[in-house]
Amino acid sequence: MNRFHSNDYGAVFITNERLVGFTPLLGGFASKPIDVHEQIVGAENDNGLILISTTKRTMVFGSRLSGWEEFE
């Protein structure tokens, strides 16, 4: 595990291969693979959501979502 981010609604673990999110409302983990050439450039909490930005995309995780949402 390289980094860890959490808020009152869930947590995200960042490894060199994937993002793993957990929230009690999902009742489990939601995983998102990271490309070998993709670098994490930022992570922030915003209104109960955890936003992870990479060199290729932005991914959002939160208890109100059913897993990961992705924006390029």
N, CA, C and O atoms as a GROMACS GRO file, in nm:
protein
  288
    1MET      N    1   0.085  -0.117   0.000
    1MET     CA    2   0.000   0.000   0.000
    1MET      C    3   0.090   0.124   0.000
    1MET      O    4   0.182   0.135   0.080
    2ASN      N    5   0.060   0.215  -0.092
    2ASN     CA    6   0.139   0.337  -0.102
    2ASN      C    7   0.078   0.453  -0.024
    2ASN      O    8   0.149   0.530   0.040
    3ARG      N    9  -0.056   0.464  -0.029
    3ARG     CA   10  -0.125   0.575   0.037
    3ARG      C   11  -0.261   0.528   0.086
    3ARG      O   12  -0.314   0.426   0.042
    4PHE      N   13  -0.316   0.608   0.179
    4PHE     CA   14  -0.446   0.578   0.238
    4PHE      C   15  -0.520   0.710   0.258
    4PHE      O   16  -0.463   0.805   0.312
    5HIS      N   17  -0.645   0.715   0.216
    5HIS     CA   18  -0.729   0.833   0.236
    5HIS      C   19  -0.864   0.788   0.289
    5HIS      O   20  -0.918   0.687   0.245
    6SER      N   21  -0.918   0.864   0.385
    6SER     CA   22  -1.047   0.826   0.442
    6SER      C   23  -1.126   0.950   0.481
    6SER      O   24  -1.072   1.060   0.494
    7ASN      N   25  -1.256   0.929   0.499
    7ASN     CA   26  -1.344   1.031   0.554
    7ASN      C   27  -1.449   0.959   0.637
    7ASN      O   28  -1.434   0.840   0.664
    8ASP      N   29  -1.554   1.026   0.677
    8ASP     CA   30  -1.657   0.965   0.761
    8ASP      C   31  -1.736   0.857   0.689
    8ASP      O   32  -1.806   0.779   0.753
    9TYR      N   33  -1.727   0.852   0.556
    9TYR     CA   34  -1.812   0.763   0.477
    9TYR      C   35  -1.740   0.646   0.414
    9TYR      O   36  -1.805   0.554   0.362
   10GLY      N   37  -1.608   0.645   0.416
   10GLY     CA   38  -1.535   0.535   0.353
   10GLY      C   39  -1.385   0.560   0.351
   10GLY      O   40  -1.335   0.657   0.407
   11ALA      N   41  -1.315   0.469   0.284
   11ALA     CA   42  -1.169   0.477   0.276
   11ALA      C   43  -1.122   0.427   0.141
   11ALA      O   44  -1.186   0.343   0.078
   12VAL      N   45  -1.007   0.479   0.097
   12VAL     CA   46  -0.944   0.436  -0.027
   12VAL      C   47  -0.798   0.403   0.002
   12VAL      O   48  -0.726   0.482   0.063
   13PHE      N   49  -0.757   0.284  -0.042
   13PHE     CA   50  -0.619   0.239  -0.031
   13PHE      C   51  -0.559   0.245  -0.172
   13PHE      O   52  -0.619   0.194  -0.266
   14ILE      N   53  -0.442   0.306  -0.186
   14ILE     CA   54  -0.377   0.319  -0.315
   14ILE      C   55  -0.253   0.231  -0.316
   14ILE      O   56  -0.164   0.246  -0.232
   15THR      N   57  -0.248   0.138  -0.412
   15THR     CA   58  -0.129   0.054  -0.430
   15THR      C   59  -0.067   0.090  -0.565
   15THR      O   60  -0.117   0.178  -0.635
   16ASN      N   61   0.040   0.024  -0.601
   16ASN     CA   62   0.102   0.051  -0.730
   16ASN      C   63   0.026  -0.013  -0.846
   16ASN      O   64   0.058   0.012  -0.962
   17GLU      N   65  -0.075  -0.096  -0.817
   17GLU     CA   66  -0.151  -0.163  -0.922
   17GLU      C   67  -0.299  -0.126  -0.926
   17GLU      O   68  -0.364  -0.141  -1.029
   18ARG      N   69  -0.353  -0.076  -0.814
   18ARG     CA   70  -0.497  -0.050  -0.812
   18ARG      C   71  -0.538   0.042  -0.697
   18ARG      O   72  -0.461   0.068  -0.604
   19LEU      N   73  -0.662   0.090  -0.708
   19LEU     CA   74  -0.727   0.164  -0.601
   19LEU      C   75  -0.828   0.070  -0.540
   19LEU      O   76  -0.902   0.003  -0.612
   20VAL      N   77  -0.834   0.063  -0.409
   20VAL     CA   78  -0.931  -0.022  -0.341
   20VAL      C   79  -1.010   0.066  -0.246
   20VAL      O   80  -0.955   0.126  -0.154
   21GLY      N   81  -1.141   0.074  -0.270
   21GLY     CA   82  -1.227   0.155  -0.186
   21GLY      C   83  -1.317   0.069  -0.099
   21GLY      O   84  -1.357  -0.040  -0.140
   22PHE      N   85  -1.347   0.118   0.019
   22PHE     CA   86  -1.438   0.048   0.110
   22PHE      C   87  -1.533   0.149   0.172
   22PHE      O   88  -1.491   0.256   0.216
   23THR      N   89  -1.661   0.114   0.174
   23THR     CA   90  -1.760   0.194   0.245
   23THR      C   91  -1.861   0.098   0.308
   23THR      O   92  -1.900   0.000   0.244
   24PRO      N   93  -1.904   0.125   0.429
   24PRO     CA   94  -2.001   0.036   0.495
   24PRO      C   95  -2.131   0.021   0.416
   24PRO      O   96  -2.193  -0.085   0.421
   25LEU      N   97  -2.173   0.124   0.344
   25LEU     CA   98  -2.298   0.114   0.268
   25LEU      C   99  -2.288   0.016   0.151
   25LEU      O  100  -2.388  -0.044   0.113
   26LEU      N  101  -2.168   0.000   0.093
   26LEU     CA  102  -2.149  -0.099  -0.013
   26LEU      C  103  -2.140  -0.239   0.046
   26LEU      O  104  -2.170  -0.338  -0.021
   27GLY      N  105  -2.098  -0.248   0.171
   27GLY     CA  106  -2.084  -0.378   0.236
   27GLY      C  107  -1.964  -0.457   0.186
   27GLY      O  108  -1.961  -0.579   0.201
   28GLY      N  109  -1.867  -0.389   0.128
   28GLY     CA  110  -1.749  -0.459   0.079
   28GLY      C  111  -1.654  -0.364   0.010
   28GLY      O  112  -1.660  -0.242   0.028
   29PHE      N  113  -1.565  -0.422  -0.069
   29PHE     CA  114  -1.461  -0.345  -0.136
   29PHE      C  115  -1.495  -0.328  -0.283
   29PHE      O  116  -1.560  -0.413  -0.344
   30ALA      N  117  -1.451  -0.216  -0.341
   30ALA     CA  118  -1.462  -0.190  -0.484
   30ALA      C  119  -1.322  -0.156  -0.534
   30ALA      O  120  -1.256  -0.068  -0.480
   31SER      N  121  -1.278  -0.226  -0.638
   31SER     CA  122  -1.142  -0.214  -0.686
   31SER      C  123  -1.139  -0.150  -0.824
   31SER      O  124  -1.230  -0.171  -0.905
   32LYS      N  125  -1.034  -0.073  -0.852
   32LYS     CA  126  -1.016  -0.007  -0.982
   32LYS      C  127  -0.870  -0.023  -1.021
   32LYS      O  128  -0.782   0.028  -0.950
   33PRO      N  129  -0.839  -0.091  -1.133
   33PRO     CA  130  -0.699  -0.107  -1.173
   33PRO      C  131  -0.637   0.024  -1.220
   33PRO      O  132  -0.706   0.111  -1.274
   34ILE      N  133  -0.506   0.036  -1.200
   34ILE     CA  134  -0.428   0.150  -1.247
   34ILE      C  135  -0.329   0.098  -1.351
   34ILE      O  136  -0.262  -0.002  -1.328
   35ASP      N  137  -0.320   0.168  -1.463
   35ASP     CA  138  -0.228   0.130  -1.570
   35ASP      C  139  -0.084   0.145  -1.521
   35ASP      O  140  -0.055   0.230  -1.437
   36VAL      N  141   0.005   0.064  -1.574
   36VAL     CA  142   0.145   0.066  -1.532
   36VAL      C  143   0.212   0.201  -1.558
   36VAL      O  144   0.306   0.237  -1.487
   37HIS      N  145   0.165   0.277  -1.657
   37HIS     CA  146   0.223   0.408  -1.688
   37HIS      C  147   0.145   0.523  -1.626
   37HIS      O  148   0.177   0.639  -1.650
   38GLU      N  149   0.045   0.493  -1.546
   38GLU     CA  150  -0.040   0.594  -1.483
   38GLU      C  151   0.016   0.632  -1.347
   38GLU      O  152   0.047   0.544  -1.266
   39GLN      N  153   0.030   0.760  -1.321
   39GLN     CA  154   0.083   0.810  -1.194
   39GLN      C  155  -0.025   0.884  -1.117
   39GLN      O  156  -0.103   0.959  -1.176
   40ILE      N  157  -0.030   0.865  -0.987
   40ILE     CA  158  -0.122   0.940  -0.901
   40ILE      C  159  -0.066   1.081  -0.886
   40ILE      O  160   0.049   1.100  -0.848
   41VAL      N  161  -0.150   1.182  -0.916
   41VAL     CA  162  -0.105   1.321  -0.904
   41VAL      C  163  -0.179   1.396  -0.794
   41VAL      O  164  -0.139   1.507  -0.757
   42GLY      N  165  -0.287   1.338  -0.741
   42GLY     CA  166  -0.358   1.406  -0.633
   42GLY      C  167  -0.466   1.319  -0.572
   42GLY      O  168  -0.519   1.229  -0.636
   43ALA      N  169  -0.496   1.349  -0.447
   43ALA     CA  170  -0.605   1.282  -0.376
   43ALA      C  171  -0.666   1.384  -0.281
   43ALA      O  172  -0.594   1.454  -0.210
   44GLU      N  173  -0.800   1.391  -0.280
   44GLU     CA  174  -0.865   1.488  -0.193
   44GLU      C  175  -1.003   1.439  -0.152
   44GLU      O  176  -1.063   1.353  -0.217
   45ASN      N  177  -1.053   1.494  -0.043
   45ASN     CA  178  -1.188   1.470   0.005
   45ASN      C  179  -1.274   1.590  -0.031
   45ASN      O  180  -1.234   1.704  -0.013
   46ASP      N  181  -1.394   1.561  -0.082
   46ASP     CA  182  -1.485   1.670  -0.119
   46ASP      C  183  -1.629   1.626  -0.095
   46ASP      O  184  -1.681   1.542  -0.168
   47ASN      N  185  -1.693   1.682   0.007
   47ASN     CA  186  -1.834   1.653   0.039
   47ASN      C  187  -1.864   1.504   0.049
   47ASN      O  188  -1.961   1.457  -0.009
   48GLY      N  189  -1.781   1.430   0.121
   48GLY     CA  190  -1.805   1.288   0.141
   48GLY      C  191  -1.753   1.199   0.030
   48GLY      O  192  -1.769   1.077   0.037
   49LEU      N  193  -1.692   1.257  -0.073
   49LEU     CA  194  -1.635   1.180  -0.183
   49LEU      C  195  -1.483   1.185  -0.174
   49LEU      O  196  -1.426   1.284  -0.128
   50ILE      N  197  -1.418   1.079  -0.219
   50ILE     CA  198  -1.273   1.078  -0.228
   50ILE      C  199  -1.238   1.080  -0.376
   50ILE      O  200  -1.277   0.990  -0.451
   51LEU      N  201  -1.166   1.183  -0.419
   51LEU     CA  202  -1.128   1.201  -0.558
   51LEU      C  203  -0.980   1.168  -0.574
   51LEU      O  204  -0.895   1.220  -0.502
   52ILE      N  205  -0.950   1.079  -0.669
   52ILE     CA  206  -0.813   1.042  -0.699
   52ILE      C  207  -0.785   1.084  -0.843
   52ILE      O  208  -0.853   1.040  -0.935
   53SER      N  209  -0.685   1.168  -0.861
   53SER     CA  210  -0.647   1.216  -0.995
   53SER      C  211  -0.517   1.148  -1.037
   53SER      O  212  -0.423   1.136  -0.958
   54THR      N  213  -0.513   1.104  -1.162
   54THR     CA  214  -0.392   1.045  -1.218
   54THR      C  215  -0.353   1.126  -1.342
   54THR      O  216  -0.419   1.223  -1.378
   55THR      N  217  -0.246   1.083  -1.406
   55THR     CA  218  -0.203   1.149  -1.528
   55THR      C  219  -0.299   1.126  -1.644
   55THR      O  220  -0.290   1.194  -1.746
   56LYS      N  221  -0.391   1.030  -1.631
   56LYS     CA  222  -0.485   0.997  -1.739
   56LYS      C  223  -0.631   1.024  -1.709
   56LYS      O  224  -0.710   1.045  -1.801
   57ARG      N  225  -0.670   1.026  -1.580
   57ARG     CA  226  -0.813   1.034  -1.546
   57ARG      C  227  -0.833   1.076  -1.402
   57ARG      O  228  -0.738   1.083  -1.323
   58THR      N  229  -0.959   1.103  -1.368
   58THR     CA  230  -0.999   1.129  -1.231
   58THR      C  231  -1.102   1.025  -1.192
   58THR      O  232  -1.197   1.000  -1.267
   59MET      N  233  -1.085   0.963  -1.076
   59MET     CA  234  -1.177   0.862  -1.028
   59MET      C  235  -1.235   0.909  -0.895
   59MET      O  236  -1.165   0.966  -0.812
   60VAL      N  237  -1.364   0.883  -0.877
   60VAL     CA  238  -1.436   0.930  -0.759
   60VAL      C  239  -1.495   0.809  -0.687
   60VAL      O  240  -1.552   0.720  -0.750
   61PHE      N  241  -1.480   0.806  -0.555
   61PHE     CA  242  -1.535   0.699  -0.473
   61PHE      C  243  -1.609   0.760  -0.356
   61PHE      O  244  -1.560   0.854  -0.294
   62GLY      N  245  -1.727   0.705  -0.326
   62GLY     CA  246  -1.802   0.753  -0.211
   62GLY      C  247  -1.918   0.663  -0.178
   62GLY      O  248  -1.955   0.576  -0.257
   63SER      N  249  -1.976   0.683  -0.061
   63SER     CA  250  -2.085   0.598  -0.015
   63SER      C  251  -2.212   0.617  -0.097
   63SER      O  252  -2.296   0.528  -0.102
   64ARG      N  253  -2.227   0.733  -0.161
   64ARG     CA  254  -2.347   0.758  -0.241
   64ARG      C  255  -2.338   0.698  -0.381
   64ARG      O  256  -2.436   0.696  -0.455
   65LEU      N  257  -2.220   0.649  -0.416
   65LEU     CA  258  -2.199   0.586  -0.547
   65LEU      C  259  -2.198   0.435  -0.530
   65LEU      O  260  -2.176   0.385  -0.420
   66SER      N  261  -2.221   0.365  -0.637
   66SER     CA  262  -2.217   0.218  -0.629
   66SER      C  263  -2.080   0.169  -0.675
   66SER      O  264  -2.070   0.086  -0.765
   67GLY      N  265  -1.976   0.221  -0.614
   67GLY     CA  266  -1.839   0.186  -0.651
   67GLY      C  267  -1.766   0.307  -0.705
   67GLY      O  268  -1.784   0.418  -0.655
   68TRP      N  269  -1.683   0.287  -0.804
   68TRP     CA  270  -1.602   0.393  -0.863
   68TRP      C  271  -1.671   0.458  -0.981
   68TRP      O  272  -1.734   0.389  -1.061
   69GLU      N  273  -1.659   0.589  -0.993
   69GLU     CA  274  -1.698   0.664  -1.113
   69GLU      C  275  -1.568   0.718  -1.172
   69GLU      O  276  -1.476   0.754  -1.099
   70GLU      N  277  -1.562   0.723  -1.305
   70GLU     CA  278  -1.438   0.762  -1.370
   70GLU      C  279  -1.463   0.871  -1.474
   70GLU      O  280  -1.562   0.868  -1.547
   71PHE      N  281  -1.372   0.968  -1.481
   71PHE     CA  282  -1.378   1.077  -1.577
   71PHE      C  283  -1.242   1.092  -1.640
   71PHE      O  284  -1.141   1.092  -1.571
   72GLU      N  285  -1.239   1.105  -1.771
   72GLU     CA  286  -1.112   1.124  -1.841
   72GLU      C  287  -1.090   1.267  -1.875
   72GLU      O  288  -0.987   1.301  -1.934
   0.00000   0.00000   0.00000
